[in-house]
Structures are given as structure tokens and as C-alpha cells.
Amino acid sequence: MNKTVKSDFLFAQPSFASGAARVLDLFGGFDDYNHSETPLEADGKAIAADWIVVGQDICDAIGQCEEEQQVA
């Protein structure tokens, strides 16, 4: 399975340009984070993403075992 799910959506993803702009940003206007309506919603999104990643890891492990069995 080649799809990947990012579980870091609750954190800001700064770039070089935004880092350079922060030098002049005295009042924190460039601070932008991914928001959820409620803490419960944010937790739900994070837990769902975590379980999706666990499922991907399991699928990857199964695929790797099948490949190893075919080679042997």
C-alpha cells in the first residue's frame, strides 16, 4: 500500500519563506495552525489518523512477508 496518511495535521508546517517572514513579524500574524472546532474533534482526527497508519503498517508487513515467501 503506497498511500500515506500524515498524522501531523495539528502542527504548523513552516517553510523557509515563512521562517524568513517571521523575523519581521513582531505581533505573531504569521502563526497559522490547523484548527478543529473542538478538542474532541481534534482528538478524533488524531486517533483516526493513528489507526490508519497502524493499518498501513500491518498491510506493509503482510506484503513484505508475502514477497519473502515468494523469493524463498
C-alpha positions as CSV (number, residue, x, y, z in Angstrom):
1,M,0.0,0.0,0.0
2,N,1.6,3.2,-1.1
3,K,-0.8,5.7,0.4
4,T,0.5,7.5,3.4
5,V,-1.5,9.4,6.0
6,K,0.0,12.3,7.8
7,S,-0.7,12.5,11.5
8,D,0.9,15.9,12.0
9,F,-2.0,17.9,10.8
10,L,-2.4,19.6,14.3
11,F,1.0,21.2,13.8
12,A,2.1,24.1,11.7
13,Q,4.2,23.2,8.6
14,P,6.6,26.1,8.2
15,S,8.6,26.8,5.1
16,F,11.8,28.7,4.6
17,A,9.9,31.8,3.3
18,S,7.5,31.8,6.3
19,G,10.5,31.4,8.6
20,A,12.2,34.4,7.0
21,A,9.0,36.4,7.2
22,R,8.7,35.7,11.0
23,V,11.8,37.8,11.5
24,L,9.7,40.9,10.7
25,D,6.5,39.5,12.3
26,L,6.5,41.3,15.6
27,F,2.9,40.5,16.5
28,G,2.6,36.9,15.5
29,G,0.4,37.5,12.5
30,F,2.0,34.6,10.5
31,D,1.2,32.0,13.1
32,D,-1.3,29.7,11.5
33,Y,-2.2,26.3,12.7
34,N,-4.6,23.6,11.6
35,H,-7.8,24.1,13.7
36,S,-10.6,21.9,14.8
37,E,-13.9,23.1,16.1
38,T,-13.5,21.3,19.4
39,P,-10.7,19.5,21.3
40,L,-12.8,16.3,20.9
41,E,-12.8,16.7,17.1
42,A,-9.1,17.2,17.1
43,D,-8.6,14.1,19.2
44,G,-10.9,12.1,16.9
45,K,-8.9,13.2,13.9
46,A,-5.6,12.3,15.5
47,I,-6.8,8.9,16.7
48,A,-8.3,8.1,13.3
49,A,-5.1,9.0,11.6
50,D,-3.1,6.9,14.0
51,W,-5.2,3.8,13.4
52,I,-5.0,4.3,9.6
53,V,-1.2,4.4,9.9
54,V,-1.3,1.2,12.1
55,G,-3.4,-0.5,9.4
56,Q,-0.9,0.7,6.7
57,D,1.9,-0.8,8.7
58,I,0.1,-4.1,9.0
59,C,-0.6,-4.2,5.3
60,D,3.0,-3.4,4.5
61,A,4.2,-6.1,6.8
62,I,1.9,-8.7,5.2
63,G,3.1,-7.6,1.8
64,Q,6.7,-7.9,2.8
65,C,6.1,-11.4,4.3
66,E,4.4,-12.5,1.1
67,E,7.3,-11.2,-1.0
68,E,9.8,-13.0,1.2
69,Q,7.8,-16.3,0.9
70,Q,7.7,-16.0,-2.9
71,V,11.5,-15.5,-3.0
72,A,12.3,-18.4,-0.8
